[in-house]
Amino acid sequence: MGIRYYAYQVEPHFIGLARHDPSLFLSADPSTGGASRSDGSIVGLDQRRRQLYRLTTGGAEPRPSSRLFAGDARHPGDDASWVPCIRVLEPDEVSEIAADLVLVGEKDVCAMFRDEEIAGVMAFLTRVQHFVVDTARAGNGIVYLIG
């Protein structure tokens, strides 16, 4: 199994707790149901996270939305383990990210990726746009895990 990426909505009154112990807001195995919750409180992007990061950092300066994809898991030694990257985004950061990410579209994707990548990148871009806009509208923050 490769590196996974999951982002979870966190209600604003729990952000302080999330900063103290983000693991409280992460599922032990999001692929067994959490990532498919119909309430939109989680999104999985592991298959396209690097491309979305490249899409949001490929200009003269990184876009504000690049913060949603920043970081990477680290491989600390000789064994097969990974040290995940876990980040917490405040509700005001999520609002700024959402406002920026909705400006990224098919024209941007087509300019950066090969024809065979465009449909996949667009599908995941649309998925994360819906997630982050819904999260911002709810006034929530985000905890995300790469690892």
C-alpha positions as a Markdown table, in Angstrom:
| # | Residue | x | y | z |
|---|---|---|---|---|
| 1 | Met | 0.0 | 0.0 | 0.0 |
| 2 | Gly | 1.3 | 3.4 | -0.9 |
| 3 | Ile | 1.1 | 6.8 | 0.9 |
| 4 | Arg | -2.4 | 7.8 | 1.8 |
| 5 | Tyr | -4.0 | 11.2 | 2.1 |
| 6 | Tyr | -7.2 | 11.9 | 4.0 |
| 7 | Ala | -8.6 | 15.2 | 5.1 |
| 8 | Tyr | -11.3 | 15.4 | 7.9 |
| 9 | Gln | -13.6 | 18.3 | 8.8 |
| 10 | Val | -13.2 | 19.5 | 12.4 |
| 11 | Glu | -15.7 | 21.7 | 14.1 |
| 12 | Pro | -14.2 | 25.0 | 15.2 |
| 13 | His | -14.6 | 24.4 | 18.9 |
| 14 | Phe | -12.4 | 21.3 | 18.5 |
| 15 | Ile | -9.5 | 23.0 | 16.7 |
| 16 | Gly | -7.5 | 23.6 | 19.8 |
| 17 | Leu | -7.9 | 19.9 | 20.8 |
| 18 | Ala | -6.9 | 19.0 | 17.2 |
| 19 | Arg | -3.8 | 21.1 | 17.4 |
| 20 | His | -2.9 | 19.3 | 20.7 |
| 21 | Asp | -3.7 | 15.8 | 19.6 |
| 22 | Pro | -4.8 | 15.5 | 15.9 |
| 23 | Ser | -4.9 | 11.7 | 16.1 |
| 24 | Leu | -8.2 | 12.1 | 18.0 |
| 25 | Phe | -9.7 | 13.2 | 14.7 |
| 26 | Leu | -8.2 | 10.6 | 12.4 |
| 27 | Ser | -9.6 | 7.3 | 11.5 |
| 28 | Ala | -7.4 | 4.3 | 12.2 |
| 29 | Asp | -8.4 | 3.0 | 8.7 |
| 30 | Pro | -10.4 | 5.5 | 6.7 |
| 31 | Ser | -10.5 | 3.1 | 3.7 |
| 32 | Thr | -12.9 | 0.9 | 5.6 |
| 33 | Gly | -15.8 | 3.2 | 5.6 |
| 34 | Gly | -14.7 | 6.6 | 6.8 |
| 35 | Ala | -13.6 | 7.8 | 3.4 |
| 36 | Ser | -17.0 | 7.0 | 1.9 |
| 37 | Arg | -19.1 | 8.8 | 4.5 |
| 38 | Ser | -22.0 | 10.4 | 2.7 |
| 39 | Asp | -22.0 | 13.4 | 5.0 |
| 40 | Gly | -18.9 | 14.8 | 3.2 |
| 41 | Ser | -16.8 | 15.2 | 6.4 |
| 42 | Ile | -13.9 | 13.3 | 4.9 |
| 43 | Val | -12.1 | 13.2 | 1.6 |
| 44 | Gly | -9.4 | 10.9 | 0.3 |
| 45 | Leu | -7.0 | 12.1 | -2.3 |
| 46 | Asp | -4.0 | 9.7 | -2.1 |
| 47 | Gln | -4.1 | 8.9 | -5.8 |
| 48 | Arg | -3.8 | 12.5 | -6.9 |
| 49 | Arg | -2.5 | 14.5 | -4.0 |
| 50 | Arg | 1.0 | 15.1 | -5.5 |
| 51 | Gln | -0.6 | 16.3 | -8.8 |
| 52 | Leu | -3.0 | 18.6 | -6.9 |
| 53 | Tyr | 0.0 | 20.0 | -5.0 |
| 54 | Arg | 1.9 | 20.5 | -8.2 |
| 55 | Leu | -1.2 | 22.2 | -9.7 |
| 56 | Thr | -1.4 | 24.7 | -6.9 |
| 57 | Thr | 2.4 | 25.4 | -6.7 |
| 58 | Gly | 3.3 | 25.4 | -10.4 |
| 59 | Gly | 2.9 | 29.1 | -10.9 |
| 60 | Ala | 5.3 | 32.0 | -10.0 |
| 61 | Glu | 4.1 | 31.7 | -6.4 |
| 62 | Pro | 2.2 | 28.9 | -4.6 |
| 63 | Arg | -1.5 | 29.4 | -4.4 |
| 64 | Pro | -3.1 | 29.7 | -1.0 |
| 65 | Ser | -4.9 | 26.4 | -1.7 |
| 66 | Ser | -1.5 | 24.6 | -1.9 |
| 67 | Arg | -1.6 | 24.5 | 2.0 |
| 68 | Leu | -4.3 | 21.7 | 1.7 |
| 69 | Phe | -1.8 | 19.4 | -0.1 |
| 70 | Ala | 1.5 | 20.4 | 1.5 |
| 71 | Gly | 3.7 | 18.0 | 3.4 |
| 72 | Asp | 4.8 | 14.4 | 2.9 |
| 73 | Ala | 5.3 | 11.2 | 4.9 |
| 74 | Arg | 8.9 | 10.5 | 5.9 |
| 75 | His | 10.7 | 7.2 | 5.7 |
| 76 | Pro | 13.0 | 7.4 | 8.8 |
| 77 | Gly | 15.0 | 4.3 | 8.5 |
| 78 | Asp | 15.6 | 0.9 | 7.0 |
| 79 | Asp | 12.3 | -0.7 | 8.0 |
| 80 | Ala | 9.1 | -0.3 | 6.0 |
| 81 | Ser | 7.5 | 2.2 | 8.3 |
| 82 | Trp | 6.5 | 5.8 | 7.5 |
| 83 | Val | 6.2 | 8.8 | 9.8 |
| 84 | Pro | 3.0 | 10.6 | 8.6 |
| 85 | Cys | 2.6 | 14.3 | 8.0 |
| 86 | Ile | -0.4 | 15.5 | 10.0 |
| 87 | Arg | -1.5 | 19.1 | 9.7 |
| 88 | Val | -4.4 | 21.2 | 11.2 |
| 89 | Leu | -6.0 | 24.0 | 9.2 |
| 90 | Glu | -8.0 | 26.7 | 11.1 |
| 91 | Pro | -11.5 | 27.6 | 9.8 |
| 92 | Asp | -10.2 | 31.0 | 8.4 |
| 93 | Glu | -7.4 | 29.1 | 6.5 |
| 94 | Val | -10.0 | 26.8 | 5.1 |
| 95 | Ser | -12.1 | 29.7 | 3.9 |
| 96 | Glu | -9.1 | 31.2 | 2.1 |
| 97 | Ile | -8.2 | 27.8 | 0.6 |
| 98 | Ala | -11.7 | 27.3 | -0.6 |
| 99 | Ala | -11.9 | 30.8 | -2.2 |
| 100 | Asp | -8.7 | 30.1 | -4.1 |
| 101 | Leu | -9.3 | 26.4 | -5.0 |
| 102 | Val | -12.6 | 27.2 | -6.8 |
| 103 | Leu | -10.6 | 29.4 | -9.2 |
| 104 | Val | -8.6 | 26.4 | -10.4 |
| 105 | Gly | -10.2 | 24.7 | -13.4 |
| 106 | Glu | -9.9 | 22.5 | -16.4 |
| 107 | Lys | -7.8 | 25.1 | -18.3 |
| 108 | Asp | -5.2 | 25.0 | -15.5 |
| 109 | Val | -5.2 | 21.2 | -15.4 |
| 110 | Cys | -4.9 | 20.9 | -19.2 |
| 111 | Ala | -2.0 | 23.3 | -19.3 |
| 112 | Met | -0.1 | 21.3 | -16.7 |
| 113 | Phe | -0.8 | 17.6 | -17.3 |
| 114 | Arg | -0.7 | 15.1 | -20.1 |
| 115 | Asp | -3.9 | 14.1 | -21.9 |
| 116 | Glu | -4.1 | 10.8 | -20.1 |
| 117 | Glu | -3.9 | 12.4 | -16.7 |
| 118 | Ile | -6.4 | 15.2 | -17.2 |
| 119 | Ala | -9.6 | 13.2 | -16.4 |
| 120 | Gly | -8.2 | 11.8 | -13.2 |
| 121 | Val | -6.8 | 15.1 | -11.9 |
| 122 | Met | -10.1 | 16.8 | -12.8 |
| 123 | Ala | -12.2 | 14.2 | -10.9 |
| 124 | Phe | -10.1 | 14.6 | -7.8 |
| 125 | Leu | -9.9 | 18.4 | -8.1 |
| 126 | Thr | -13.7 | 18.5 | -8.3 |
| 127 | Arg | -14.0 | 16.2 | -5.3 |
| 128 | Val | -11.7 | 18.3 | -3.1 |
| 129 | Gln | -13.3 | 21.6 | -4.3 |
| 130 | His | -16.7 | 20.3 | -3.0 |
| 131 | Phe | -15.1 | 19.1 | 0.2 |
| 132 | Val | -13.3 | 22.3 | 1.0 |
| 133 | Val | -16.2 | 24.6 | 0.0 |
| 134 | Asp | -18.6 | 22.6 | 2.2 |
| 135 | Thr | -16.1 | 22.7 | 5.0 |
| 136 | Ala | -15.7 | 26.4 | 4.7 |
| 137 | Arg | -19.5 | 27.0 | 4.6 |
| 138 | Ala | -19.9 | 25.0 | 7.8 |
| 139 | Gly | -17.2 | 27.1 | 9.4 |
| 140 | Asn | -15.1 | 24.1 | 10.1 |
| 141 | Gly | -11.3 | 23.5 | 10.1 |
| 142 | Ile | -9.5 | 20.5 | 8.7 |
| 143 | Val | -7.1 | 17.9 | 10.0 |
| 144 | Tyr | -5.2 | 16.0 | 7.2 |
| 145 | Leu | -3.0 | 13.1 | 7.2 |
| 146 | Ile | -0.4 | 12.1 | 4.6 |
| 147 | Gly | 1.1 | 8.8 | 5.4 |
